[in-house]
Amino acid sequence: MRVVNKGLALPFTKKIMTQAVAIGIASISLNTHANTEVKELATTVVKEEKKDDYKVEKASSEKYQTSLLNTPKTITVVNEQVLKDQGVTSLNDALRNVAGVSTFGAGEGGGGNVTTNDKITIRGFSANGNIYIDGIRDIAGYSRDMFNFEQVEVTKGASSSITGKGSSGGSINLVSKRAEQDEFSTVEASFDEAERLRTTIDHNTQLNEKVALRINGLYTQGGDAFNNGVEEYQTTAIAPSLRVDFNDKTALTADLLHMKQDNNPMLGLPWVNADVAAQLNYKEGPLPTQFWNNYYGVAKRDFEDVSVNLATLLIEHQFADNVLLRSQTRVASNEKQSVLARPMFDYTTDAETKKRIYKNQINISPLQIVDQENDLAATQFDAIINLSAGAIKHDLVVGAEYYQEETTRYTLSNNIKLNSNFVSIDKPNTNTPFSGEISRSGEPTVVKGTGLALYALDSITLNDQWLATVGLRFEDYQAEGSSYVRQVIDNKRVSVYVDDLSADGTFFSWNGSLAYKPNAHTNYYFGIANSQDPAGGDLAFSGSSLEGIARVSSLDPQEAKTYELGAKWDLLAEKLQISTALFLTNKTVLDTDLNGTYFLAGEQQAKGFEFSANGSITEQLSVLASYTHQKTEVTQDYTPDTQGNGLSAAPKNSANLWLSYEQDKLSLGAGAQYSSGNVYWRRNMAFFDSGSQTLLNVMAGYDVTDKLALQLNIDNLTDEEYVTDYSARGHFRPGNPRTMKLTVRYQF
């Protein structure tokens, strides 16, 4: 069974995507005709397999013109070597290397829904809308595979002057694998205890002296971590990249990505609330672990289909010795359809007391249904200018960005009838017969966001000891579209479709810092920056009524300000970098009074301390480590009882450590991730606390030959039982048990 697709795809997306593909094909064709002379191509050689360092010198974004040592922000980079050593395949797994970042969903935005999307908070603030690919926002909601990314960069603190709207707690940038003027090929195959087969290929070749082609491919199937016999994840993807060096000053890179996911995921397991525990004699909290290998759903009804398409064109031109011009344009589309069971304990309601009487069986009829399309068109133009005036040097980035983001959410009618809405708790039937279908009905809601931004960012070297940065971004944003609102008609509250809604905002974002360098390997800095979150910025209209939407849309953007005092050191011949920082973020947020009137008066706060270390301790021993202590709370709210509440998915203490040792052909690695616990706040109370957890992971690798390598990874070595997501609607998601994975890697 699949949600009926009525072919209502956005014409805007298909047209632009077709044009982008045509441009890419034309570029290849023109280059082929322009290079008819027979040339001797470079001989294929095996790329040197020497272990790369965990230390990265600079973030990939051109908006950061200084090294990480001299960048007055907390930026953690998880590079390709770390990803390979740990056997990382998803963004969530990559982020376990960054303390202060939580992937605990907590009902995604407080709405009480577990989802299969990437769900990320940084320093207590949601970063779901602040995930970027090569510096351009990725608005789609899905689980991101790492097959075509070589690096993950996490920037902490408000940073709208760098990334645009949003980013109160920070942002995440994924760096794509792009064609290089080189010859290398790698094929990998892995298999793990969840019966997940994964194969990837990374092939880079020089077609001639000026043209290089790189193709990354992926196929994976399996993933039944709890051996419930139903859960499965299948992904097929291909990502070609073409680079053309027209001369020593001008280069063009064209990238395409197509990914298709056909999944049968497990959304969650039933949650034991206080009443269930008292009536059925279970311990309050997650369902007892003896039931974690059960699938509570309908195998032939439940599914998730995801399609992702991206086309990117990058042009770089060295206009002068001190001026680089850079233009990057992307069109992207994402479609997601899913029907997933939200299992919960069955109950009846006492007619007199209205109290729920729970039964020892699971209701599998409640569903989470998604039918959504996301589309993006964005172009960025940057001029990177290096200027000098005496002893003062300026590394200046002046640029402009124009973007269109659009989300279509279809309304659905659920006409599925199960032969039985209930299954046994210990031996559930996963193939309950059913009839009917889920189909689109009514008008879809469509929200289109359009933005134009101008910005200037300057990194100033005053002298050998003093550095400064200053940045300013002007952004004009408008959201237009439709929504369903609640209205009272004939004394009944009904949901009514309303079109011609709009919200707009014109705002400035800024940053500034001052740094002192007593020597070339040390940097002490103080920085301040803000973020702006305009109404409709998440492609949805806030406010349940027309009056509420109009009120919210008229308000200024929600603003966050981050203050950071930090220090960075390059040690051991600049092979190891140590960073520390004290941070404080205050954010003004929406609030409501007793009449439900919205206004900007609420305030949330996150403050704490960061520490990180990455690089090489010796020639053989590398480290990636971080620790965050933070306190988050609601510092101002119209409801006094809300003041003092914490922010969801913001562990007070979190830490990670990964060590790897290499000697000749043998590589060994071991690490741990610690969290003091994720709290879900609801009804002015810590509604759920996941409890502390420590996960241990190990790795062993061996180079059989210069081309062939074997690697064994064991995640969650001690088989710790823990919770990764929670919904107030009656279910939770367990973390994966101990999993062993064997990888074979061959280079040719």
Secondary structure, DSSP 4 states (H G I P E B T S, - for coil): ----------HHHHHHHHHHHHHHHHHHHHHHHHT-S---PPPP-PPP-PPPPS--SS-S-TT--S-TTT-SS-EEEEEHHHHHHHT--BHHHHGGGSTTEE---THHHHT----SS---EETTEE-TT-EEETTEE----SPPB-TTEEEEEEEES--HHHH-S--SSEEEEEEEP---SS-EEEEEEEEETT--EEEEEEEEEESSSSEEEEEEEEEEEE--TT--SS-EEEEEEEEEEEEEE-SSSEEEEEEEEEEEEEEE----EEEE-HHHHHHHT--SEEPPGGGTT---S-TTT-EEEEEEEEEEEEEEEEEETTEEEEEEEEEEEEEEEEEEE--EEEEEE-TTT--EEEEEEEE---EEEEEEEEEEEEEEEEEEEEEEETTEEEEEEEEEEEEEEEEEE--EEE--EES-SEEESSS--S---EE--EEE-SPPEEEEEEEEEEEEEEEEE-SSSEEEEEEEEEEEEEEEEEEEEEEEETTEEEEEEEEEEEEEEEEEEEEEEEEE-SSTTEEEEEEEEEEEE-TTTTSS---SSHHHHHHHHHSPPEEEEEEEEEEEEEETTTTEEEEEEEEEEEEEEEEE-TT--EEEEEEEEEEEEEEEEEEESSSSEEEEEEEEEEEEEEEE-SSGGGTT---TT--SEEEEEEEEEEETTEEEEEEEEEES--EEEETTEEEEE---EEEEEEEEEEESSSSEEEEEEEESTT----EEEEETTTEEEEPP--EEEEEEEEE-
